[in-house]
Amino acid sequence: MTSANEHDENEHHVSEHHAIAPRRVSFDWSRTPLHWIPDEPTATHVINVLHLLLPAGERWFVKVLKEGLPLVRDPELLADVKGFMGQEATHSVQHAHVLDHLAAQRLDTADFTRYVDFVFERLLGERPPLGAPLPEREWLRFRLAVVAAIEQFTAVLGDWILAAEDLDRAGADEIMLDLLRWHGAEEVEHRAVAFDMFQHCGGRGLPRYACRIAGMTVTAPVMLYLWAWGTAYLIRHDPQLAGRVRYSLAEHNRAVRRGLLPTWRSLGAAVPRYLRRSYHPSREGSLSRAVEYLRRSPAARAGAGAA
C-alpha cells in the first residue's frame, strides 16, 4: 500500500508535529450524476456507502472524543483532538449533503441510515447496550478503541483515493472526486489522533493492548457487513437500475482490477499492521501527498475564499 520512501517519510513525521485544523469547503452538486463513475454502478455505489455511514459515524466520533476530553492531560494532544473533532464534524455535514443529493435523484437512503443511527446512537451510545455491567470508564475506553480502529481503515482509504488516478481516467465526476480526496487527505492528516487519544486514555500495558485488539475485532467484521449490505441496498434502490442489477462480487472484483476500488489485500493487510504491539498510524499513507492535495483542493480553496 505504501512505499518504503513513504514509510521513511512518515517515520520522520512521528516526531515532527503537524497541526490539525478544520477547513471550510464548498461543493456544488447540481451537475453530479447519480452514477458519477460513468457506466460503473457497482463501483459508484461501493464508494457511495461512505455517504450512508459517515454522517452518523462521524457525529459519533465527535461525541466519544468529547466524553474523553477531561482525561487528556497533554496540551498538544488536546489541541489535536479538538482539531480532529472539528474536521470530523465538517465531514459529517458534507456527506449528509450528498445524501440529500441522492434523495433528489430518487435514491432514498432513509431506511438504511436509520439502522446506522441505531448502531452508533444505541449500541455504541454513552451506556453499554442491554445493561452490560461495564464500568463507565472502561466503556469509554472501548469506544475510543473502536474509533481508533475505524480511523485505521479511513486512513488506508484516504491514501488510496488520493492516488487513484484510474478514477480520473474513467471520467469520474470531478466534484465527487474532490469531496472524497479532500476528506481522504484529512483522514491521512489526522490518522494518528484517535489512536494517540486511546493510548493516552486507555490505561497501561496488556489491558490497553487487549482493548485495542477488541476494538479492531469488533470493527473489521462490522464494517465489512455494513459495506456489503449498504452496497446491495443502494444498487437495489437505484431508480436508474430499476431492479435489473444486483450486487455482484465478480463485478466488484472487475472494478478492483480497473483500479476503481481498493484491493481486498490492501484493506485486509491494514488489520495485522494495526495489531502489532509497536504499531503507530503515523506510518500509514503519505502525509506530504495529503497536505499537497489540501492546498489545491477546489472545494477547500473555494471555502477559504468564502471565509
Residue frames as qw, qx, qy, qz and C-alpha x, y, z in Angstrom:
[[0.000, 0.884, 0.467, 0.000, 0.00, 0.00, 0.00],
 [0.076, -0.979, 0.159, 0.102, 2.77, 2.44, 0.89],
 [0.735, 0.523, -0.316, 0.296, 6.28, 2.55, -0.50],
 [0.730, -0.251, -0.306, 0.557, 9.47, 2.35, 1.55],
 [0.246, 0.287, -0.029, 0.925, 10.05, 6.04, 0.90],
 [0.425, -0.593, -0.235, -0.642, 6.60, 6.89, 2.25],
 [0.793, -0.482, -0.350, 0.123, 7.24, 4.82, 5.35],
 [0.584, -0.021, -0.199, 0.787, 10.55, 6.66, 5.87],
 [0.027, -0.458, -0.114, -0.881, 8.80, 9.98, 5.39],
 [0.595, -0.600, -0.282, -0.454, 6.09, 9.13, 7.90],
 [0.764, -0.311, -0.363, 0.432, 8.56, 7.85, 10.48],
 [0.335, 0.187, -0.108, 0.917, 10.11, 11.33, 10.23],
 [0.290, -0.500, -0.192, -0.793, 6.72, 12.90, 10.91],
 [0.654, -0.473, -0.579, 0.113, 6.27, 10.94, 14.14],
 [0.509, -0.424, -0.285, 0.692, 8.49, 13.47, 15.88],
 [0.094, 0.019, 0.194, 0.976, 7.59, 16.47, 13.67],
 [0.211, 0.491, 0.698, -0.476, 4.22, 17.74, 14.84],
 [0.003, 0.253, 0.569, 0.782, 1.61, 18.59, 12.21],
 [0.259, 0.166, 0.428, -0.850, -1.20, 20.85, 13.41],
 [0.040, 0.397, 0.886, 0.237, -4.76, 19.58, 12.81],
 [0.185, 0.342, 0.247, -0.888, -7.47, 22.12, 11.99],
 [0.483, 0.553, 0.676, -0.057, -10.86, 22.00, 10.23],
 [0.138, -0.112, 0.416, 0.892, -11.27, 23.66, 6.83],
 [0.517, 0.509, 0.280, -0.628, -14.23, 25.34, 5.23],
 [0.234, -0.011, 0.818, 0.525, -15.29, 23.65, 2.00],
 [0.512, 0.452, 0.164, -0.712, -17.93, 24.28, -0.63],
 [0.262, 0.023, 0.893, 0.365, -19.36, 21.76, -3.12],
 [0.526, 0.309, -0.071, -0.789, -21.88, 22.27, -5.92],
 [0.423, 0.014, 0.906, 0.001, -23.78, 19.01, -6.51],
 [0.561, 0.521, 0.178, -0.619, -26.15, 20.34, -9.19],
 [0.604, 0.566, -0.435, -0.354, -24.32, 18.64, -12.08],
 [0.139, -0.369, 0.915, -0.083, -23.15, 15.42, -10.41],
 [0.685, -0.003, -0.521, -0.510, -24.91, 12.41, -11.95],
 [0.854, -0.372, 0.179, -0.315, -26.26, 9.53, -9.92],
 [0.947, 0.002, 0.124, 0.298, -23.68, 7.19, -11.48],
 [0.036, -0.959, 0.219, 0.177, -20.74, 9.51, -11.00],
 [0.314, -0.392, 0.772, 0.390, -18.33, 6.87, -12.35],
 [0.604, 0.364, -0.256, -0.661, -19.72, 6.51, -15.90],
 [0.807, 0.168, -0.488, -0.287, -21.14, 3.05, -16.69],
 [0.430, 0.160, -0.796, 0.395, -19.92, 1.72, -13.33],
 [0.572, -0.587, -0.137, -0.556, -22.92, 1.47, -10.96],
 [0.869, -0.333, -0.323, 0.171, -21.26, -1.13, -8.73],
 [0.565, 0.085, -0.241, 0.785, -18.06, 0.85, -8.21],
 [0.134, -0.526, -0.053, -0.838, -20.12, 4.03, -7.75],
 [0.680, -0.563, -0.170, -0.438, -22.29, 2.52, -5.04],
 [0.814, -0.172, -0.375, 0.409, -19.47, 0.70, -3.25],
 [0.341, 0.159, -0.216, 0.901, -17.91, 4.12, -2.68],
 [0.329, -0.511, -0.196, -0.769, -21.31, 5.74, -2.02],
 [0.699, -0.457, -0.544, 0.086, -21.65, 3.59, 1.10],
 [0.398, 0.011, -0.328, 0.856, -19.36, 6.18, 2.71],
 [0.216, -0.310, -0.079, -0.922, -22.22, 8.68, 2.50],
 [0.701, -0.427, -0.464, -0.333, -24.50, 6.23, 4.32],
 [0.766, -0.300, -0.443, 0.357, -22.11, 5.56, 7.19],
 [0.471, 0.140, -0.233, 0.839, -20.23, 8.79, 7.77],
 [0.228, -0.608, -0.071, -0.758, -22.87, 11.37, 8.75],
 [0.776, -0.572, -0.099, -0.246, -23.88, 9.32, 11.82],
 [0.889, -0.069, -0.215, 0.398, -20.46, 7.73, 12.31],
 [0.440, 0.327, -0.190, 0.814, -18.52, 10.95, 12.43],
 [0.407, -0.660, -0.002, -0.631, -21.06, 12.64, 14.68],
 [0.898, -0.415, -0.146, -0.014, -20.48, 9.67, 17.00],
 [0.711, 0.192, -0.242, 0.632, -16.69, 10.10, 16.79],
 [0.034, 0.566, -0.141, 0.812, -17.10, 13.68, 17.98],
 [0.683, -0.583, -0.064, -0.435, -19.37, 12.64, 20.88],
 [0.928, -0.215, -0.202, 0.227, -16.98, 9.91, 22.07],
 [0.573, 0.258, -0.211, 0.749, -13.91, 12.13, 21.92],
 [0.211, -0.641, 0.047, -0.736, -15.79, 14.93, 23.67],
 [0.832, -0.513, -0.135, -0.164, -16.57, 12.50, 26.51],
 [0.883, -0.104, -0.139, 0.436, -12.87, 11.70, 26.74],
 [0.281, 0.764, -0.112, 0.570, -11.57, 15.28, 26.71],
 [0.490, -0.800, 0.201, -0.282, -11.40, 15.54, 30.54],
 [0.930, -0.261, 0.178, 0.190, -8.95, 12.60, 30.52],
 [0.698, 0.522, -0.002, 0.491, -6.46, 14.32, 28.19],
 [0.513, -0.773, -0.037, 0.372, -3.61, 15.86, 30.13],
 [0.555, -0.116, 0.358, 0.742, -1.24, 16.63, 27.26],
 [0.202, 0.695, 0.120, -0.679, -1.84, 20.14, 25.75],
 [0.120, 0.388, -0.653, -0.640, -0.55, 19.21, 22.28],
 [0.001, 0.204, 0.967, 0.156, -2.74, 16.12, 22.11],
 [0.152, 0.611, 0.600, -0.493, -5.71, 18.12, 23.38],
 [0.217, 0.602, -0.194, -0.744, -5.26, 20.63, 20.54],
 [0.112, 0.176, -0.856, -0.473, -5.03, 17.79, 18.02],
 [0.079, 0.367, 0.918, -0.131, -8.17, 16.13, 19.38],
 [0.218, 0.672, 0.343, -0.619, -10.12, 19.36, 19.12],
 [0.206, 0.500, -0.492, -0.683, -8.88, 19.84, 15.55],
 [0.018, -0.034, -0.976, -0.214, -9.84, 16.23, 14.76],
 [0.170, 0.524, 0.747, -0.373, -13.33, 16.83, 16.16],
 [0.253, 0.657, -0.003, -0.710, -13.73, 19.94, 14.01],
 [0.167, 0.328, -0.749, -0.551, -12.65, 18.06, 10.87],
 [0.025, 0.193, 0.980, 0.035, -14.96, 15.12, 11.58],
 [0.240, 0.596, 0.524, -0.559, -17.94, 17.40, 12.22],
 [0.283, 0.584, -0.299, -0.700, -17.34, 19.04, 8.83],
 [0.087, 0.140, -0.924, -0.345, -17.07, 15.64, 7.12],
 [0.170, 0.377, 0.870, -0.269, -20.39, 14.57, 8.64],
 [0.305, 0.658, 0.226, -0.650, -22.16, 17.66, 7.31],
 [0.249, 0.517, -0.535, -0.620, -20.72, 17.38, 3.80],
 [0.046, 0.000, -0.978, -0.202, -21.60, 13.68, 3.43],
 [0.242, 0.505, 0.704, -0.436, -25.13, 14.45, 4.67],
 [0.326, 0.612, -0.125, -0.710, -25.42, 16.92, 1.77],
 [0.174, 0.250, -0.845, -0.439, -24.59, 14.06, -0.60],
 [0.126, 0.305, 0.927, -0.180, -27.46, 12.05, 0.91],
 [0.316, 0.640, 0.301, -0.632, -29.74, 14.99, 0.08],
 [0.260, 0.516, -0.533, -0.618, -28.37, 14.94, -3.47],
 [0.030, 0.008, -0.985, -0.171, -29.08, 11.20, -3.77],
 [0.221, 0.488, 0.739, -0.409, -32.62, 11.74, -2.46],
 [0.311, 0.632, -0.041, -0.709, -33.16, 14.49, -5.05],
 [0.323, 0.366, -0.731, -0.476, -32.31, 11.87, -7.69],
 [0.842, -0.113, -0.140, -0.508, -34.94, 9.49, -6.20],
 [0.674, 0.106, -0.688, 0.247, -32.46, 7.27, -4.36],
 [0.539, -0.693, 0.079, -0.472, -33.86, 7.24, -0.83],
 [0.507, 0.293, -0.725, 0.363, -31.41, 6.05, 1.81],
 [0.426, -0.532, 0.276, -0.678, -33.51, 6.66, 4.94],
 [0.942, -0.233, -0.109, -0.214, -34.25, 3.00, 5.73],
 [0.822, 0.167, -0.338, 0.427, -30.55, 2.16, 5.78],
 [0.204, 0.494, -0.349, 0.770, -29.35, 5.26, 7.60],
 [0.652, -0.549, 0.055, -0.520, -31.90, 4.66, 10.38],
 [0.963, -0.171, -0.169, 0.123, -30.14, 1.37, 11.08],
 [0.581, 0.357, -0.286, 0.673, -26.73, 3.10, 11.04],
 [0.238, -0.623, 0.182, -0.723, -28.09, 5.67, 13.52],
 [0.868, -0.424, -0.059, -0.251, -29.23, 2.79, 15.77],
 [0.873, 0.083, -0.274, 0.395, -25.77, 1.19, 15.69],
 [0.390, 0.370, -0.285, 0.794, -23.95, 4.37, 16.71],
 [0.297, -0.513, 0.126, -0.796, -26.52, 6.00, 18.99],
 [0.830, -0.375, 0.037, -0.411, -27.87, 2.94, 20.81],
 [0.970, -0.020, -0.173, 0.171, -25.44, 0.03, 20.52],
 [0.653, 0.130, -0.199, 0.719, -22.41, 2.30, 20.92],
 [0.166, -0.850, -0.164, -0.472, -24.01, 5.10, 22.92],
 [0.093, -0.695, 0.462, -0.543, -22.98, 6.58, 26.25],
 [0.647, -0.333, 0.581, -0.365, -24.11, 3.45, 28.13],
 [0.067, -0.205, 0.948, 0.233, -23.33, -0.18, 27.24],
 [0.595, -0.059, -0.440, -0.670, -26.17, -1.96, 25.40],
 [0.767, -0.242, -0.565, -0.187, -28.51, -4.37, 27.18],
 [0.576, -0.761, 0.129, -0.267, -27.38, -3.12, 30.57],
 [0.832, 0.200, -0.385, 0.346, -23.95, -4.76, 30.32],
 [0.592, -0.790, -0.065, 0.146, -22.19, -4.39, 33.71],
 [0.695, 0.273, -0.019, 0.665, -19.19, -2.47, 32.37],
 [0.320, -0.639, -0.221, 0.663, -17.75, 0.49, 34.29],
 [0.324, 0.913, 0.172, -0.180, -18.29, 3.85, 32.59],
 [0.109, -0.795, 0.489, 0.342, -14.56, 4.49, 32.13],
 [0.459, -0.150, 0.829, 0.283, -13.99, 1.06, 30.54],
 [0.511, 0.638, 0.576, 0.007, -16.92, 1.53, 28.15],
 [0.187, 0.943, -0.103, -0.254, -15.44, 4.87, 27.08],
 [0.281, -0.581, 0.688, 0.332, -12.03, 3.26, 26.55],
 [0.551, 0.195, 0.790, 0.182, -13.58, 0.53, 24.40],
 [0.434, 0.824, 0.359, -0.063, -15.41, 3.09, 22.26],
 [0.011, -0.874, 0.371, 0.312, -12.18, 5.07, 21.86],
 [0.445, -0.269, 0.802, 0.296, -10.58, 1.81, 20.68],
 [0.541, 0.536, 0.643, 0.076, -13.37, 1.41, 18.09],
 [0.246, 0.945, 0.005, -0.215, -12.84, 4.97, 16.84],
 [0.212, -0.690, 0.611, 0.324, -9.10, 4.30, 16.50],
 [0.533, 0.041, 0.816, 0.219, -9.76, 1.06, 14.61],
 [0.486, 0.756, 0.437, -0.032, -12.18, 2.76, 12.20],
 [0.071, 0.935, -0.218, -0.272, -9.63, 5.52, 11.64],
 [0.473, -0.346, 0.722, 0.368, -7.12, 2.86, 10.56],
 [0.506, 0.421, 0.710, 0.250, -9.39, 1.99, 7.64],
 [0.249, 0.935, 0.228, -0.109, -10.26, 5.60, 6.80],
 [0.210, -0.775, 0.438, 0.404, -6.53, 6.40, 6.60],
 [0.478, -0.053, 0.790, 0.381, -5.96, 3.48, 4.22],
 [0.396, 0.679, 0.605, 0.126, -8.95, 4.52, 2.10],
 [0.033, 0.956, 0.017, -0.291, -7.87, 8.16, 2.19],
 [0.304, -0.567, 0.597, 0.478, -4.40, 7.33, 0.96],
 [0.479, 0.230, 0.789, 0.308, -5.88, 5.13, -1.78],
 [0.327, 0.828, 0.455, -0.027, -8.29, 7.76, -3.13],
 [0.086, -0.880, 0.211, 0.417, -5.51, 10.36, -3.31],
 [0.217, -0.447, 0.742, 0.450, -3.53, 8.06, -5.63],
 [0.561, 0.335, 0.757, -0.029, -6.45, 6.51, -7.56],
 [0.085, 0.441, -0.364, -0.816, -5.72, 8.03, -10.98],
 [0.046, 0.182, 0.911, 0.367, -7.79, 5.33, -12.68],
 [0.105, 0.682, 0.636, -0.346, -10.89, 7.11, -11.39],
 [0.095, 0.679, -0.138, -0.715, -9.85, 10.22, -13.33],
 [0.007, 0.231, -0.787, -0.572, -9.19, 8.15, -16.43],
 [0.080, 0.385, 0.918, 0.055, -12.64, 6.56, -16.09],
 [0.082, -0.456, -0.345, -0.817, -14.24, 10.02, -16.23],
 [0.352, -0.536, -0.692, 0.333, -15.42, 10.14, -12.60],
 [0.067, -0.911, -0.292, -0.283, -17.26, 13.30, -11.59],
 [0.416, 0.438, -0.333, 0.724, -14.79, 15.99, -10.52],
 [0.399, -0.597, 0.169, -0.675, -16.92, 17.30, -7.64],
 [0.927, -0.335, -0.056, -0.159, -17.32, 13.86, -6.08],
 [0.818, 0.188, -0.276, 0.467, -13.62, 13.14, -6.51],
 [0.131, 0.568, -0.298, 0.756, -12.79, 16.41, -4.81],
 [0.677, -0.543, 0.096, -0.488, -15.07, 15.59, -1.87],
 [0.980, -0.154, -0.104, 0.065, -13.52, 12.15, -1.50],
 [0.698, 0.313, -0.246, 0.595, -9.95, 13.40, -1.88],
 [0.129, -0.650, 0.245, -0.708, -10.41, 16.38, 0.45],
 [0.807, -0.469, 0.102, -0.344, -11.90, 14.03, 3.03],
 [0.963, 0.041, -0.149, 0.223, -9.29, 11.35, 2.37],
 [0.446, 0.535, -0.310, 0.647, -6.47, 13.85, 2.73],
 [0.363, -0.623, 0.297, -0.626, -7.77, 14.99, 6.11],
 [0.954, -0.264, -0.015, -0.138, -8.07, 11.34, 7.18],
 [0.811, 0.231, -0.243, 0.479, -4.38, 10.86, 6.39],
 [0.102, 0.651, -0.252, 0.708, -3.57, 14.17, 8.05],
 [0.486, -0.510, 0.381, -0.598, -5.23, 13.20, 11.36],
 [0.795, 0.074, -0.579, -0.165, -4.64, 9.44, 11.05],
 [0.507, 0.072, -0.716, 0.475, -2.89, 9.14, 14.43],
 [0.226, -0.407, 0.255, -0.848, -5.07, 11.39, 16.60],
 [0.819, -0.312, -0.098, -0.472, -7.75, 8.90, 17.69],
 [0.866, 0.041, -0.438, 0.239, -5.07, 6.25, 18.27],
 [0.319, 0.322, -0.457, 0.765, -2.98, 8.64, 20.36],
 [0.470, -0.413, 0.166, -0.762, -6.03, 9.60, 22.42],
 [0.923, -0.202, -0.256, -0.205, -6.86, 5.94, 23.04],
 [0.721, 0.154, -0.474, 0.481, -3.26, 5.24, 24.07],
 [0.041, 0.404, -0.345, 0.846, -3.35, 8.27, 26.36],
 [0.566, -0.281, 0.199, -0.749, -6.69, 7.36, 27.97],
 [0.853, 0.022, -0.412, -0.321, -6.70, 3.58, 27.65],
 [0.845, -0.501, 0.184, -0.033, -4.76, 2.51, 30.72],
 [0.028, -0.743, 0.659, 0.114, -1.38, 0.76, 30.64],
 [0.260, -0.332, 0.906, 0.042, 0.31, -2.39, 29.45],
 [0.048, 0.103, 0.961, 0.254, -1.53, -5.54, 28.44],
 [0.224, 0.599, 0.681, -0.356, -5.09, -4.36, 29.33],
 [0.231, 0.704, -0.088, -0.666, -4.71, -1.39, 26.98],
 [0.095, 0.332, -0.789, -0.508, -3.36, -3.57, 24.17],
 [0.140, 0.276, 0.950, -0.028, -6.15, -6.12, 24.73],
 [0.269, 0.691, 0.416, -0.527, -8.70, -3.31, 24.44],
 [0.188, 0.587, -0.435, -0.656, -7.08, -2.20, 21.17],
 [0.001, 0.057, -0.953, -0.297, -7.40, -5.75, 19.83],
 [0.199, 0.488, 0.799, -0.289, -11.05, -5.88, 20.97],
 [0.254, 0.674, 0.067, -0.690, -11.78, -2.62, 19.18],
 [0.237, 0.430, -0.658, -0.571, -10.45, -3.96, 15.88],
 [0.087, 0.087, 0.992, 0.022, -12.05, -7.38, 16.41],
 [0.286, 0.616, 0.609, -0.409, -15.46, -5.70, 16.55],
 [0.205, 0.701, -0.109, -0.674, -14.78, -3.04, 13.92],
 [0.001, -0.332, 0.767, 0.549, -13.42, -5.05, 10.98],
 [0.097, 0.277, 0.939, 0.181, -16.29, -7.56, 10.55],
 [0.162, 0.709, 0.533, -0.432, -19.00, -4.97, 11.29],
 [0.118, 0.648, -0.262, -0.706, -17.57, -2.59, 8.69],
 [0.017, -0.123, 0.870, 0.476, -17.40, -5.38, 6.10],
 [0.122, 0.475, 0.867, -0.091, -21.00, -6.35, 6.84],
 [0.151, 0.760, 0.301, -0.556, -22.31, -2.79, 6.69],
 [0.051, 0.526, -0.479, -0.701, -20.40, -2.08, 3.49],
 [0.042, 0.073, 0.926, 0.368, -21.72, -5.18, 1.71],
 [0.097, 0.620, 0.749, -0.213, -25.26, -4.54, 2.91],
 [0.071, 0.726, 0.082, -0.679, -25.04, -0.84, 2.03],
 [0.019, 0.321, -0.658, -0.680, -23.82, -1.54, -1.49],
 [0.032, 0.298, 0.931, 0.209, -26.59, -4.08, -2.08],
 [0.069, 0.694, 0.555, -0.453, -29.13, -1.59, -0.69],
 [0.073, 0.628, -0.174, -0.755, -28.00, 1.24, -2.97],
 [0.038, 0.136, -0.806, -0.575, -27.99, -0.95, -6.08],
 [0.034, 0.422, 0.906, -0.001, -31.40, -2.41, -5.26],
 [0.051, 0.779, 0.469, -0.413, -32.94, 1.05, -4.72],
 [0.174, -0.332, 0.367, 0.851, -31.19, 2.80, -7.61],
 [0.557, 0.574, 0.359, -0.480, -34.05, 4.15, -9.79],
 [0.389, 0.661, -0.464, -0.443, -31.89, 4.07, -12.92],
 [0.031, 0.263, -0.960, -0.088, -31.24, 0.35, -12.50],
 [0.704, -0.046, -0.098, -0.702, -34.90, -0.45, -11.76],
 [0.810, -0.235, 0.473, -0.256, -34.05, -3.76, -10.12],
 [0.845, 0.484, -0.210, -0.085, -32.25, -5.11, -13.18],
 [0.499, 0.504, -0.584, 0.395, -28.86, -5.30, -11.40],
 [0.778, -0.620, -0.097, -0.027, -27.85, -6.86, -8.09],
 [0.214, -0.818, 0.533, 0.011, -24.60, -6.53, -6.17],
 [0.961, 0.236, -0.126, 0.068, -22.09, -8.94, -7.68],
 [0.630, -0.628, 0.325, 0.320, -18.73, -9.87, -6.20],
 [0.697, 0.216, 0.438, 0.524, -17.50, -10.59, -9.75],
 [0.237, 0.852, 0.228, 0.407, -18.48, -7.05, -10.81],
 [0.438, -0.889, 0.121, 0.060, -16.84, -5.65, -7.68],
 [0.731, -0.343, 0.403, 0.431, -13.61, -7.50, -8.46],
 [0.571, 0.540, 0.366, 0.498, -13.70, -6.27, -12.06],
 [0.026, -0.967, -0.055, -0.249, -13.82, -2.71, -10.74],
 [0.637, -0.681, 0.275, 0.236, -10.89, -3.51, -8.43],
 [0.743, 0.059, 0.420, 0.517, -8.86, -4.73, -11.42],
 [0.342, 0.757, 0.278, 0.482, -9.66, -1.48, -13.24],
 [0.386, 0.058, -0.312, 0.866, -8.31, 0.49, -10.27],
 [0.283, -0.543, -0.260, -0.747, -11.72, 1.96, -9.43],
 [0.743, -0.613, -0.046, -0.265, -11.85, 0.35, -5.97],
 [0.167, -0.686, 0.690, -0.162, -9.14, -0.54, -3.44],
 [0.587, 0.170, -0.786, -0.090, -7.88, -4.11, -3.46],
 [0.826, -0.482, -0.220, -0.193, -9.08, -6.58, -0.86],
 [0.799, -0.007, -0.318, 0.510, -5.45, -7.23, 0.04],
 [0.205, 0.420, -0.205, 0.860, -4.75, -3.57, 0.84],
 [0.545, -0.541, -0.015, -0.640, -7.77, -3.42, 3.14],
 [0.923, -0.291, -0.251, -0.022, -7.10, -6.78, 4.79],
 [0.692, 0.181, -0.341, 0.610, -3.42, -6.02, 5.40],
 [0.111, -0.642, 0.155, -0.743, -4.42, -2.96, 7.43],
 [0.789, -0.531, -0.102, -0.290, -5.61, -5.24, 10.25],
 [0.894, -0.184, -0.177, 0.367, -2.41, -7.19, 11.09],
 [0.381, 0.462, -0.165, 0.783, -0.38, -3.97, 10.77],
 [0.362, -0.654, 0.026, -0.664, -2.64, -2.32, 13.32],
 [0.873, -0.447, -0.126, -0.147, -2.44, -5.26, 15.72],
 [0.702, 0.233, -0.393, 0.546, 1.35, -5.16, 16.06],
 [0.519, -0.679, -0.348, 0.386, 2.28, -4.01, 19.56],
 [0.423, -0.346, 0.106, 0.831, 4.76, -1.47, 18.15],
 [0.279, 0.537, 0.572, 0.554, 2.40, -0.05, 15.51],
 [0.017, -0.574, -0.256, 0.778, 1.66, 3.66, 15.18],
 [0.519, 0.688, 0.507, 0.017, -0.66, 5.12, 12.50],
 [0.027, 0.868, -0.230, -0.440, 1.82, 7.86, 11.60],
 [0.321, -0.293, 0.790, 0.432, 3.36, 5.17, 9.37],
 [0.466, 0.487, 0.739, 0.007, 0.12, 4.92, 7.35],
 [0.402, 0.833, 0.358, 0.126, -0.07, 6.65, 3.98],
 [0.518, 0.220, 0.057, 0.824, 1.71, 9.74, 2.71],
 [0.157, -0.756, -0.374, 0.514, 1.27, 12.91, 4.76],
 [0.153, -0.390, 0.302, 0.856, 3.05, 15.04, 2.15],
 [0.011, -0.248, -0.758, -0.602, 0.65, 13.88, -0.60],
 [0.162, -0.695, -0.694, 0.096, -2.33, 14.61, 1.65],
 [0.197, -0.692, -0.155, 0.677, -1.15, 18.11, 2.58],
 [0.134, -0.169, 0.514, 0.831, -0.32, 18.87, -1.05],
 [0.052, -0.467, -0.779, -0.414, -3.87, 17.93, -2.12],
 [0.204, -0.750, -0.537, 0.327, -5.40, 20.04, 0.65],
 [0.196, -0.479, 0.117, 0.848, -3.52, 23.05, -0.73],
 [0.098, 0.145, -0.559, -0.810, -5.07, 22.63, -4.19],
 [0.114, 0.433, 0.892, -0.064, -8.49, 21.09, -3.48],
 [0.048, -0.416, -0.385, -0.823, -11.07, 23.21, -5.37],
 [0.490, -0.683, -0.498, -0.211, -13.60, 22.87, -2.54],
 [0.607, -0.511, -0.263, 0.549, -11.08, 23.83, 0.16],
 [0.307, 0.029, 0.156, 0.938, -9.88, 26.80, -1.91],
 [0.207, -0.546, -0.467, -0.664, -13.49, 27.91, -2.51],
 [0.577, -0.675, -0.457, 0.060, -14.29, 27.59, 1.18],
 [0.544, -0.332, -0.126, 0.760, -11.18, 29.53, 2.17],
 [0.138, 0.249, 0.298, 0.911, -12.11, 32.26, -0.30],
 [0.376, -0.652, -0.498, -0.430, -15.65, 32.47, 1.08],
 [0.619, -0.580, -0.375, 0.374, -14.27, 32.68, 4.62]]
